[in-house]
Amino acid sequence: MVSAGVDKVYRDTILGRSLKGMDANFIVPTDNALTKAIAPYTKWLDGQLEKQNVDQRVDQKVSKRA
């Protein structure tokens, strides 16, 4: 059901109240599925960073302490 895109709320309903959340015990996502799952979040996060005009450069100056 996960691979088919069935939302968790509907999976729980289909499985019945006594098995609510049980699918989590059997779900073993593939690397490809994880990559697809993170893509919308990455796109959203990139948009948030653009809105905030965040400077992502890293200052690599090393301070010398005596």
CHARMM internal coordinates of N, CA and C (Angstrom, degrees):
IC EDIT
DIST 1 N 1 CA 1.4484
DIST 1 CA 1 C 1.5288
ANGL 1 N 1 CA 1 C 110.94
DIST 1 C 2 N 1.3255
ANGL 1 CA 1 C 2 N 116.72
DIHE 1 N 1 CA 1 C 2 N -36.73
DIST 2 N 2 CA 1.4668
ANGL 1 C 2 N 2 CA 119.47
DIHE 1 CA 1 C 2 N 2 CA 178.98
DIST 2 CA 2 C 1.5193
ANGL 2 N 2 CA 2 C 109.71
DIHE 1 C 2 N 2 CA 2 C -63.05
DIST 2 C 3 N 1.3293
ANGL 2 CA 2 C 3 N 116.19
DIHE 2 N 2 CA 2 C 3 N -47.54
DIST 3 N 3 CA 1.4660
ANGL 2 C 3 N 3 CA 120.47
DIHE 2 CA 2 C 3 N 3 CA -179.18
DIST 3 CA 3 C 1.5220
ANGL 3 N 3 CA 3 C 111.71
DIHE 2 C 3 N 3 CA 3 C -62.14
DIST 3 C 4 N 1.3195
ANGL 3 CA 3 C 4 N 116.27
DIHE 3 N 3 CA 3 C 4 N -28.93
DIST 4 N 4 CA 1.4603
ANGL 3 C 4 N 4 CA 120.49
DIHE 3 CA 3 C 4 N 4 CA 179.50
DIST 4 CA 4 C 1.5241
ANGL 4 N 4 CA 4 C 111.82
DIHE 3 C 4 N 4 CA 4 C -81.45
DIST 4 C 5 N 1.3526
ANGL 4 CA 4 C 5 N 116.35
DIHE 4 N 4 CA 4 C 5 N -8.81
DIST 5 N 5 CA 1.4537
ANGL 4 C 5 N 5 CA 120.09
DIHE 4 CA 4 C 5 N 5 CA 177.38
DIST 5 CA 5 C 1.5225
ANGL 5 N 5 CA 5 C 114.80
DIHE 4 C 5 N 5 CA 5 C 91.91
DIST 5 C 6 N 1.3410
ANGL 5 CA 5 C 6 N 116.87
DIHE 5 N 5 CA 5 C 6 N 15.72
DIST 6 N 6 CA 1.4586
ANGL 5 C 6 N 6 CA 119.88
DIHE 5 CA 5 C 6 N 6 CA 179.38
DIST 6 CA 6 C 1.5331
ANGL 6 N 6 CA 6 C 108.83
DIHE 5 C 6 N 6 CA 6 C -74.16
DIST 6 C 7 N 1.3365
ANGL 6 CA 6 C 7 N 116.34
DIHE 6 N 6 CA 6 C 7 N 125.22
DIST 7 N 7 CA 1.4583
ANGL 6 C 7 N 7 CA 122.62
DIHE 6 CA 6 C 7 N 7 CA -178.94
DIST 7 CA 7 C 1.5317
ANGL 7 N 7 CA 7 C 110.43
DIHE 6 C 7 N 7 CA 7 C -63.05
DIST 7 C 8 N 1.3451
ANGL 7 CA 7 C 8 N 116.00
DIHE 7 N 7 CA 7 C 8 N 150.10
DIST 8 N 8 CA 1.4596
ANGL 7 C 8 N 8 CA 121.82
DIHE 7 CA 7 C 8 N 8 CA -177.62
DIST 8 CA 8 C 1.5237
ANGL 8 N 8 CA 8 C 112.74
DIHE 7 C 8 N 8 CA 8 C -55.56
DIST 8 C 9 N 1.3144
ANGL 8 CA 8 C 9 N 116.81
DIHE 8 N 8 CA 8 C 9 N -40.94
DIST 9 N 9 CA 1.4756
ANGL 8 C 9 N 9 CA 120.24
DIHE 8 CA 8 C 9 N 9 CA -179.95
DIST 9 CA 9 C 1.5241
ANGL 9 N 9 CA 9 C 110.40
DIHE 8 C 9 N 9 CA 9 C -57.54
DIST 9 C 10 N 1.3187
ANGL 9 CA 9 C 10 N 116.33
DIHE 9 N 9 CA 9 C 10 N -43.04
DIST 10 N 10 CA 1.4572
ANGL 9 C 10 N 10 CA 120.51
DIHE 9 CA 9 C 10 N 10 CA -178.80
DIST 10 CA 10 C 1.5167
ANGL 10 N 10 CA 10 C 111.32
DIHE 9 C 10 N 10 CA 10 C -74.14
DIST 10 C 11 N 1.3342
ANGL 10 CA 10 C 11 N 117.22
DIHE 10 N 10 CA 10 C 11 N -36.35
DIST 11 N 11 CA 1.4708
ANGL 10 C 11 N 11 CA 119.36
DIHE 10 CA 10 C 11 N 11 CA 176.68
DIST 11 CA 11 C 1.5168
ANGL 11 N 11 CA 11 C 109.85
DIHE 10 C 11 N 11 CA 11 C -60.44
DIST 11 C 12 N 1.3401
ANGL 11 CA 11 C 12 N 116.89
DIHE 11 N 11 CA 11 C 12 N -45.99
DIST 12 N 12 CA 1.4637
ANGL 11 C 12 N 12 CA 120.59
DIHE 11 CA 11 C 12 N 12 CA -179.99
DIST 12 CA 12 C 1.5310
ANGL 12 N 12 CA 12 C 111.09
DIHE 11 C 12 N 12 CA 12 C -61.07
DIST 12 C 13 N 1.3260
ANGL 12 CA 12 C 13 N 116.57
DIHE 12 N 12 CA 12 C 13 N -39.83
DIST 13 N 13 CA 1.4582
ANGL 12 C 13 N 13 CA 120.41
DIHE 12 CA 12 C 13 N 13 CA 179.47
DIST 13 CA 13 C 1.5243
ANGL 13 N 13 CA 13 C 110.71
DIHE 12 C 13 N 13 CA 13 C -66.23
DIST 13 C 14 N 1.3099
ANGL 13 CA 13 C 14 N 115.90
DIHE 13 N 13 CA 13 C 14 N -43.71
DIST 14 N 14 CA 1.4650
ANGL 13 C 14 N 14 CA 120.60
DIHE 13 CA 13 C 14 N 14 CA 179.78
DIST 14 CA 14 C 1.5232
ANGL 14 N 14 CA 14 C 110.65
DIHE 13 C 14 N 14 CA 14 C -63.91
DIST 14 C 15 N 1.3294
ANGL 14 CA 14 C 15 N 116.96
DIHE 14 N 14 CA 14 C 15 N -40.65
DIST 15 N 15 CA 1.4658
ANGL 14 C 15 N 15 CA 120.64
DIHE 14 CA 14 C 15 N 15 CA -179.33
DIST 15 CA 15 C 1.5228
ANGL 15 N 15 CA 15 C 112.53
DIHE 14 C 15 N 15 CA 15 C -74.29
DIST 15 C 16 N 1.3118
ANGL 15 CA 15 C 16 N 117.12
DIHE 15 N 15 CA 15 C 16 N -21.94
DIST 16 N 16 CA 1.4612
ANGL 15 C 16 N 16 CA 121.04
DIHE 15 CA 15 C 16 N 16 CA 179.21
DIST 16 CA 16 C 1.5126
ANGL 16 N 16 CA 16 C 111.35
DIHE 15 C 16 N 16 CA 16 C 99.49
DIST 16 C 17 N 1.3212
ANGL 16 CA 16 C 17 N 115.64
DIHE 16 N 16 CA 16 C 17 N 155.57
DIST 17 N 17 CA 1.4631
ANGL 16 C 17 N 17 CA 121.48
DIHE 16 CA 16 C 17 N 17 CA -176.27
DIST 17 CA 17 C 1.5236
ANGL 17 N 17 CA 17 C 113.09
DIHE 16 C 17 N 17 CA 17 C -59.22
DIST 17 C 18 N 1.3059
ANGL 17 CA 17 C 18 N 117.70
DIHE 17 N 17 CA 17 C 18 N -37.53
DIST 18 N 18 CA 1.4677
ANGL 17 C 18 N 18 CA 119.63
DIHE 17 CA 17 C 18 N 18 CA -176.44
DIST 18 CA 18 C 1.5220
ANGL 18 N 18 CA 18 C 112.29
DIHE 17 C 18 N 18 CA 18 C -68.87
DIST 18 C 19 N 1.3133
ANGL 18 CA 18 C 19 N 116.61
DIHE 18 N 18 CA 18 C 19 N -20.66
DIST 19 N 19 CA 1.4669
ANGL 18 C 19 N 19 CA 120.52
DIHE 18 CA 18 C 19 N 19 CA -179.37
DIST 19 CA 19 C 1.5273
ANGL 19 N 19 CA 19 C 112.16
DIHE 18 C 19 N 19 CA 19 C -107.68
DIST 19 C 20 N 1.3285
ANGL 19 CA 19 C 20 N 117.24
DIHE 19 N 19 CA 19 C 20 N 14.83
DIST 20 N 20 CA 1.4568
ANGL 19 C 20 N 20 CA 121.22
DIHE 19 CA 19 C 20 N 20 CA -177.01
DIST 20 CA 20 C 1.5296
ANGL 20 N 20 CA 20 C 110.64
DIHE 19 C 20 N 20 CA 20 C -54.57
DIST 20 C 21 N 1.3164
ANGL 20 CA 20 C 21 N 116.66
DIHE 20 N 20 CA 20 C 21 N 124.74
DIST 21 N 21 CA 1.4565
ANGL 20 C 21 N 21 CA 121.70
DIHE 20 CA 20 C 21 N 21 CA 179.41
DIST 21 CA 21 C 1.5155
ANGL 21 N 21 CA 21 C 114.17
DIHE 20 C 21 N 21 CA 21 C 82.49
DIST 21 C 22 N 1.3097
ANGL 21 CA 21 C 22 N 117.86
DIHE 21 N 21 CA 21 C 22 N -5.06
DIST 22 N 22 CA 1.4707
ANGL 21 C 22 N 22 CA 120.68
DIHE 21 CA 21 C 22 N 22 CA -177.67
DIST 22 CA 22 C 1.5190
ANGL 22 N 22 CA 22 C 112.46
DIHE 21 C 22 N 22 CA 22 C -65.44
DIST 22 C 23 N 1.3316
ANGL 22 CA 22 C 23 N 116.97
DIHE 22 N 22 CA 22 C 23 N -26.71
DIST 23 N 23 CA 1.4589
ANGL 22 C 23 N 23 CA 118.66
DIHE 22 CA 22 C 23 N 23 CA -178.47
DIST 23 CA 23 C 1.5213
ANGL 23 N 23 CA 23 C 111.36
DIHE 22 C 23 N 23 CA 23 C -60.42
DIST 23 C 24 N 1.3233
ANGL 23 CA 23 C 24 N 117.25
DIHE 23 N 23 CA 23 C 24 N -26.01
DIST 24 N 24 CA 1.4666
ANGL 23 C 24 N 24 CA 120.70
DIHE 23 CA 23 C 24 N 24 CA 179.72
DIST 24 CA 24 C 1.5236
ANGL 24 N 24 CA 24 C 111.40
DIHE 23 C 24 N 24 CA 24 C -62.33
DIST 24 C 25 N 1.3177
ANGL 24 CA 24 C 25 N 117.25
DIHE 24 N 24 CA 24 C 25 N -26.38
DIST 25 N 25 CA 1.4618
ANGL 24 C 25 N 25 CA 120.62
DIHE 24 CA 24 C 25 N 25 CA 179.01
DIST 25 CA 25 C 1.5210
ANGL 25 N 25 CA 25 C 112.56
DIHE 24 C 25 N 25 CA 25 C -72.34
DIST 25 C 26 N 1.3224
ANGL 25 CA 25 C 26 N 116.51
DIHE 25 N 25 CA 25 C 26 N -18.89
DIST 26 N 26 CA 1.4563
ANGL 25 C 26 N 26 CA 120.31
DIHE 25 CA 25 C 26 N 26 CA -174.09
DIST 26 CA 26 C 1.5187
ANGL 26 N 26 CA 26 C 113.59
DIHE 25 C 26 N 26 CA 26 C -114.79
DIST 26 C 27 N 1.3265
ANGL 26 CA 26 C 27 N 117.19
DIHE 26 N 26 CA 26 C 27 N -5.97
DIST 27 N 27 CA 1.4586
ANGL 26 C 27 N 27 CA 120.80
DIHE 26 CA 26 C 27 N 27 CA -178.03
DIST 27 CA 27 C 1.5239
ANGL 27 N 27 CA 27 C 109.71
DIHE 26 C 27 N 27 CA 27 C -82.72
DIST 27 C 28 N 1.3146
ANGL 27 CA 27 C 28 N 115.61
DIHE 27 N 27 CA 27 C 28 N 120.90
DIST 28 N 28 CA 1.4600
ANGL 27 C 28 N 28 CA 121.85
DIHE 27 CA 27 C 28 N 28 CA 174.73
DIST 28 CA 28 C 1.5250
ANGL 28 N 28 CA 28 C 106.08
DIHE 27 C 28 N 28 CA 28 C -125.70
DIST 28 C 29 N 1.3456
ANGL 28 CA 28 C 29 N 116.23
DIHE 28 N 28 CA 28 C 29 N 92.73
DIST 29 N 29 CA 1.4653
ANGL 28 C 29 N 29 CA 118.32
DIHE 28 CA 28 C 29 N 29 CA -175.89
DIST 29 CA 29 C 1.5273
ANGL 29 N 29 CA 29 C 112.75
DIHE 28 C 29 N 29 CA 29 C -68.70
DIST 29 C 30 N 1.3085
ANGL 29 CA 29 C 30 N 114.71
DIHE 29 N 29 CA 29 C 30 N 143.70
DIST 30 N 30 CA 1.4598
ANGL 29 C 30 N 30 CA 120.43
DIHE 29 CA 29 C 30 N 30 CA 176.60
DIST 30 CA 30 C 1.5222
ANGL 30 N 30 CA 30 C 108.98
DIHE 29 C 30 N 30 CA 30 C -80.32
DIST 30 C 31 N 1.3197
ANGL 30 CA 30 C 31 N 116.38
DIHE 30 N 30 CA 30 C 31 N 164.45
DIST 31 N 31 CA 1.4667
ANGL 30 C 31 N 31 CA 120.45
DIHE 30 CA 30 C 31 N 31 CA 176.19
DIST 31 CA 31 C 1.5251
ANGL 31 N 31 CA 31 C 110.50
DIHE 30 C 31 N 31 CA 31 C -58.85
DIST 31 C 32 N 1.3214
ANGL 31 CA 31 C 32 N 116.71
DIHE 31 N 31 CA 31 C 32 N -39.85
DIST 32 N 32 CA 1.4622
ANGL 31 C 32 N 32 CA 121.45
DIHE 31 CA 31 C 32 N 32 CA 179.69
DIST 32 CA 32 C 1.5335
ANGL 32 N 32 CA 32 C 110.28
DIHE 31 C 32 N 32 CA 32 C -63.45
DIST 32 C 33 N 1.3333
ANGL 32 CA 32 C 33 N 117.24
DIHE 32 N 32 CA 32 C 33 N -42.47
DIST 33 N 33 CA 1.4632
ANGL 32 C 33 N 33 CA 121.05
DIHE 32 CA 32 C 33 N 33 CA 179.46
DIST 33 CA 33 C 1.5301
ANGL 33 N 33 CA 33 C 110.88
DIHE 32 C 33 N 33 CA 33 C -64.74
DIST 33 C 34 N 1.3259
ANGL 33 CA 33 C 34 N 116.97
DIHE 33 N 33 CA 33 C 34 N -39.37
DIST 34 N 34 CA 1.4632
ANGL 33 C 34 N 34 CA 120.64
DIHE 33 CA 33 C 34 N 34 CA 178.63
DIST 34 CA 34 C 1.5232
ANGL 34 N 34 CA 34 C 111.20
DIHE 33 C 34 N 34 CA 34 C -66.33
DIST 34 C 35 N 1.3220
ANGL 34 CA 34 C 35 N 116.10
DIHE 34 N 34 CA 34 C 35 N -39.78
DIST 35 N 35 CA 1.4619
ANGL 34 C 35 N 35 CA 120.56
DIHE 34 CA 34 C 35 N 35 CA 177.94
DIST 35 CA 35 C 1.5257
ANGL 35 N 35 CA 35 C 110.43
DIHE 34 C 35 N 35 CA 35 C -62.34
DIST 35 C 36 N 1.3264
ANGL 35 CA 35 C 36 N 117.15
DIHE 35 N 35 CA 35 C 36 N -43.90
DIST 36 N 36 CA 1.4678
ANGL 35 C 36 N 36 CA 121.04
DIHE 35 CA 35 C 36 N 36 CA 178.17
DIST 36 CA 36 C 1.5259
ANGL 36 N 36 CA 36 C 110.87
DIHE 35 C 36 N 36 CA 36 C -65.23
DIST 36 C 37 N 1.3221
ANGL 36 CA 36 C 37 N 116.82
DIHE 36 N 36 CA 36 C 37 N -36.37
DIST 37 N 37 CA 1.4580
ANGL 36 C 37 N 37 CA 120.67
DIHE 36 CA 36 C 37 N 37 CA -177.54
DIST 37 CA 37 C 1.5289
ANGL 37 N 37 CA 37 C 111.87
DIHE 36 C 37 N 37 CA 37 C -69.66
DIST 37 C 38 N 1.3234
ANGL 37 CA 37 C 38 N 117.31
DIHE 37 N 37 CA 37 C 38 N -34.93
DIST 38 N 38 CA 1.4604
ANGL 37 C 38 N 38 CA 120.41
DIHE 37 CA 37 C 38 N 38 CA -176.31
DIST 38 CA 38 C 1.5274
ANGL 38 N 38 CA 38 C 111.76
DIHE 37 C 38 N 38 CA 38 C -83.37
DIST 38 C 39 N 1.3193
ANGL 38 CA 38 C 39 N 117.91
DIHE 38 N 38 CA 38 C 39 N -18.80
DIST 39 N 39 CA 1.4666
ANGL 38 C 39 N 39 CA 121.68
DIHE 38 CA 38 C 39 N 39 CA -176.76
DIST 39 CA 39 C 1.5248
ANGL 39 N 39 CA 39 C 113.44
DIHE 38 C 39 N 39 CA 39 C -56.46
DIST 39 C 40 N 1.3502
ANGL 39 CA 39 C 40 N 120.27
DIHE 39 N 39 CA 39 C 40 N -48.07
DIST 40 N 40 CA 1.4727
ANGL 39 C 40 N 40 CA 118.95
DIHE 39 CA 39 C 40 N 40 CA 179.34
DIST 40 CA 40 C 1.5252
ANGL 40 N 40 CA 40 C 112.35
DIHE 39 C 40 N 40 CA 40 C -63.69
DIST 40 C 41 N 1.3158
ANGL 40 CA 40 C 41 N 117.33
DIHE 40 N 40 CA 40 C 41 N -36.13
DIST 41 N 41 CA 1.4594
ANGL 40 C 41 N 41 CA 120.45
DIHE 40 CA 40 C 41 N 41 CA 178.87
DIST 41 CA 41 C 1.5183
ANGL 41 N 41 CA 41 C 110.39
DIHE 40 C 41 N 41 CA 41 C -66.82
DIST 41 C 42 N 1.3116
ANGL 41 CA 41 C 42 N 117.15
DIHE 41 N 41 CA 41 C 42 N -43.03
DIST 42 N 42 CA 1.4667
ANGL 41 C 42 N 42 CA 121.63
DIHE 41 CA 41 C 42 N 42 CA 178.84
DIST 42 CA 42 C 1.5251
ANGL 42 N 42 CA 42 C 110.16
DIHE 41 C 42 N 42 CA 42 C -60.89
DIST 42 C 43 N 1.3362
ANGL 42 CA 42 C 43 N 116.28
DIHE 42 N 42 CA 42 C 43 N -43.30
DIST 43 N 43 CA 1.4665
ANGL 42 C 43 N 43 CA 120.59
DIHE 42 CA 42 C 43 N 43 CA 178.76
DIST 43 CA 43 C 1.5303
ANGL 43 N 43 CA 43 C 110.13
DIHE 42 C 43 N 43 CA 43 C -62.42
DIST 43 C 44 N 1.3292
ANGL 43 CA 43 C 44 N 116.99
DIHE 43 N 43 CA 43 C 44 N -44.11
DIST 44 N 44 CA 1.4645
ANGL 43 C 44 N 44 CA 121.22
DIHE 43 CA 43 C 44 N 44 CA 178.87
DIST 44 CA 44 C 1.5237
ANGL 44 N 44 CA 44 C 110.67
DIHE 43 C 44 N 44 CA 44 C -62.82
DIST 44 C 45 N 1.3286
ANGL 44 CA 44 C 45 N 116.49
DIHE 44 N 44 CA 44 C 45 N -45.38
DIST 45 N 45 CA 1.4597
ANGL 44 C 45 N 45 CA 121.24
DIHE 44 CA 44 C 45 N 45 CA -178.74
DIST 45 CA 45 C 1.5238
ANGL 45 N 45 CA 45 C 111.05
DIHE 44 C 45 N 45 CA 45 C -62.35
DIST 45 C 46 N 1.3212
ANGL 45 CA 45 C 46 N 117.03
DIHE 45 N 45 CA 45 C 46 N -42.89
DIST 46 N 46 CA 1.4661
ANGL 45 C 46 N 46 CA 120.72
DIHE 45 CA 45 C 46 N 46 CA 176.77
DIST 46 CA 46 C 1.5212
ANGL 46 N 46 CA 46 C 110.44
DIHE 45 C 46 N 46 CA 46 C -58.72
DIST 46 C 47 N 1.3261
ANGL 46 CA 46 C 47 N 116.84
DIHE 46 N 46 CA 46 C 47 N -41.19
DIST 47 N 47 CA 1.4580
ANGL 46 C 47 N 47 CA 121.01
DIHE 46 CA 46 C 47 N 47 CA 178.18
DIST 47 CA 47 C 1.5212
ANGL 47 N 47 CA 47 C 112.19
DIHE 46 C 47 N 47 CA 47 C -63.60
DIST 47 C 48 N 1.3276
ANGL 47 CA 47 C 48 N 116.48
DIHE 47 N 47 CA 47 C 48 N -38.51
DIST 48 N 48 CA 1.4602
ANGL 47 C 48 N 48 CA 120.65
DIHE 47 CA 47 C 48 N 48 CA 178.25
DIST 48 CA 48 C 1.5286
ANGL 48 N 48 CA 48 C 110.91
DIHE 47 C 48 N 48 CA 48 C -65.08
DIST 48 C 49 N 1.3127
ANGL 48 CA 48 C 49 N 116.03
DIHE 48 N 48 CA 48 C 49 N -40.72
DIST 49 N 49 CA 1.4672
ANGL 48 C 49 N 49 CA 120.35
DIHE 48 CA 48 C 49 N 49 CA 179.20
DIST 49 CA 49 C 1.5264
ANGL 49 N 49 CA 49 C 110.87
DIHE 48 C 49 N 49 CA 49 C -65.54
DIST 49 C 50 N 1.3264
ANGL 49 CA 49 C 50 N 116.42
DIHE 49 N 49 CA 49 C 50 N -38.94
DIST 50 N 50 CA 1.4658
ANGL 49 C 50 N 50 CA 120.05
DIHE 49 CA 49 C 50 N 50 CA 177.99
DIST 50 CA 50 C 1.5244
ANGL 50 N 50 CA 50 C 110.81
DIHE 49 C 50 N 50 CA 50 C -65.05
DIST 50 C 51 N 1.3229
ANGL 50 CA 50 C 51 N 116.83
DIHE 50 N 50 CA 50 C 51 N -39.75
DIST 51 N 51 CA 1.4660
ANGL 50 C 51 N 51 CA 121.05
DIHE 50 CA 50 C 51 N 51 CA 179.14
DIST 51 CA 51 C 1.5213
ANGL 51 N 51 CA 51 C 111.23
DIHE 50 C 51 N 51 CA 51 C -62.60
DIST 51 C 52 N 1.3102
ANGL 51 CA 51 C 52 N 115.89
DIHE 51 N 51 CA 51 C 52 N -36.76
DIST 52 N 52 CA 1.4572
ANGL 51 C 52 N 52 CA 120.82
DIHE 51 CA 51 C 52 N 52 CA -177.08
DIST 52 CA 52 C 1.5143
ANGL 52 N 52 CA 52 C 111.74
DIHE 51 C 52 N 52 CA 52 C -85.86
DIST 52 C 53 N 1.3411
ANGL 52 CA 52 C 53 N 116.59
DIHE 52 N 52 CA 52 C 53 N -8.21
DIST 53 N 53 CA 1.4572
ANGL 52 C 53 N 53 CA 121.98
DIHE 52 CA 52 C 53 N 53 CA -178.81
DIST 53 CA 53 C 1.5238
ANGL 53 N 53 CA 53 C 110.33
DIHE 52 C 53 N 53 CA 53 C 52.20
DIST 53 C 54 N 1.3099
ANGL 53 CA 53 C 54 N 115.27
DIHE 53 N 53 CA 53 C 54 N 51.26
DIST 54 N 54 CA 1.4547
ANGL 53 C 54 N 54 CA 121.94
DIHE 53 CA 53 C 54 N 54 CA -176.66
DIST 54 CA 54 C 1.5255
ANGL 54 N 54 CA 54 C 110.06
DIHE 53 C 54 N 54 CA 54 C -78.34
DIST 54 C 55 N 1.3161
ANGL 54 CA 54 C 55 N 115.70
DIHE 54 N 54 CA 54 C 55 N 132.64
DIST 55 N 55 CA 1.4551
ANGL 54 C 55 N 55 CA 121.57
DIHE 54 CA 54 C 55 N 55 CA 174.94
DIST 55 CA 55 C 1.5236
ANGL 55 N 55 CA 55 C 107.41
DIHE 54 C 55 N 55 CA 55 C -83.80
DIST 55 C 56 N 1.3247
ANGL 55 CA 55 C 56 N 116.21
DIHE 55 N 55 CA 55 C 56 N 112.88
DIST 56 N 56 CA 1.4553
ANGL 55 C 56 N 56 CA 120.38
DIHE 55 CA 55 C 56 N 56 CA -175.48
DIST 56 CA 56 C 1.5303
ANGL 56 N 56 CA 56 C 112.78
DIHE 55 C 56 N 56 CA 56 C -94.84
DIST 56 C 57 N 1.3144
ANGL 56 CA 56 C 57 N 117.11
DIHE 56 N 56 CA 56 C 57 N 8.07
DIST 57 N 57 CA 1.4584
ANGL 56 C 57 N 57 CA 119.27
DIHE 56 CA 56 C 57 N 57 CA 178.99
DIST 57 CA 57 C 1.5240
ANGL 57 N 57 CA 57 C 109.55
DIHE 56 C 57 N 57 CA 57 C -71.74
DIST 57 C 58 N 1.2947
ANGL 57 CA 57 C 58 N 115.29
DIHE 57 N 57 CA 57 C 58 N 148.15
DIST 58 N 58 CA 1.4627
ANGL 57 C 58 N 58 CA 120.56
DIHE 57 CA 57 C 58 N 58 CA 178.86
DIST 58 CA 58 C 1.5225
ANGL 58 N 58 CA 58 C 108.20
DIHE 57 C 58 N 58 CA 58 C -109.31
DIST 58 C 59 N 1.3037
ANGL 58 CA 58 C 59 N 115.18
DIHE 58 N 58 CA 58 C 59 N 125.49
DIST 59 N 59 CA 1.4512
ANGL 58 C 59 N 59 CA 120.50
DIHE 58 CA 58 C 59 N 59 CA 177.16
DIST 59 CA 59 C 1.5116
ANGL 59 N 59 CA 59 C 107.44
DIHE 58 C 59 N 59 CA 59 C -82.22
DIST 59 C 60 N 1.3220
ANGL 59 CA 59 C 60 N 117.00
DIHE 59 N 59 CA 59 C 60 N 116.89
DIST 60 N 60 CA 1.4585
ANGL 59 C 60 N 60 CA 120.77
DIHE 59 CA 59 C 60 N 60 CA -174.52
DIST 60 CA 60 C 1.5320
ANGL 60 N 60 CA 60 C 112.16
DIHE 59 C 60 N 60 CA 60 C -106.72
DIST 60 C 61 N 1.2851
ANGL 60 CA 60 C 61 N 117.15
DIHE 60 N 60 CA 60 C 61 N 28.14
DIST 61 N 61 CA 1.4590
ANGL 60 C 61 N 61 CA 120.09
DIHE 60 CA 60 C 61 N 61 CA 177.24
DIST 61 CA 61 C 1.5173
ANGL 61 N 61 CA 61 C 108.06
DIHE 60 C 61 N 61 CA 61 C -68.77
DIST 61 C 62 N 1.3048
ANGL 61 CA 61 C 62 N 114.97
DIHE 61 N 61 CA 61 C 62 N 137.77
DIST 62 N 62 CA 1.4536
ANGL 61 C 62 N 62 CA 120.42
DIHE 61 CA 61 C 62 N 62 CA 178.81
DIST 62 CA 62 C 1.5062
ANGL 62 N 62 CA 62 C 107.96
DIHE 61 C 62 N 62 CA 62 C -106.76
DIST 62 C 63 N 1.3096
ANGL 62 CA 62 C 63 N 115.51
DIHE 62 N 62 CA 62 C 63 N 124.26
DIST 63 N 63 CA 1.4731
ANGL 62 C 63 N 63 CA 117.92
DIHE 62 CA 62 C 63 N 63 CA 177.88
DIST 63 CA 63 C 1.5214
ANGL 63 N 63 CA 63 C 108.17
DIHE 62 C 63 N 63 CA 63 C -84.96
DIST 63 C 64 N 1.3365
ANGL 63 CA 63 C 64 N 114.49
DIHE 63 N 63 CA 63 C 64 N 138.31
DIST 64 N 64 CA 1.4591
ANGL 63 C 64 N 64 CA 119.43
DIHE 63 CA 63 C 64 N 64 CA 179.47
DIST 64 CA 64 C 1.5251
ANGL 64 N 64 CA 64 C 108.45
DIHE 63 C 64 N 64 CA 64 C -97.61
DIST 64 C 65 N 1.2895
ANGL 64 CA 64 C 65 N 115.45
DIHE 64 N 64 CA 64 C 65 N 123.93
DIST 65 N 65 CA 1.4523
ANGL 64 C 65 N 65 CA 120.06
DIHE 64 CA 64 C 65 N 65 CA 178.33
DIST 65 CA 65 C 1.5204
ANGL 65 N 65 CA 65 C 108.80
DIHE 64 C 65 N 65 CA 65 C -110.31
DIST 65 C 66 N 1.2905
ANGL 65 CA 65 C 66 N 115.10
DIHE 65 N 65 CA 65 C 66 N 137.12
DIST 66 N 66 CA 1.4635
ANGL 65 C 66 N 66 CA 120.11
DIHE 65 CA 65 C 66 N 66 CA -178.27
DIST 66 CA 66 C 1.5070
ANGL 66 N 66 CA 66 C 111.49
DIHE 65 C 66 N 66 CA 66 C -85.53
END
COOR INIT
IC SEED 1 N 1 CA 1 C
IC BUILD
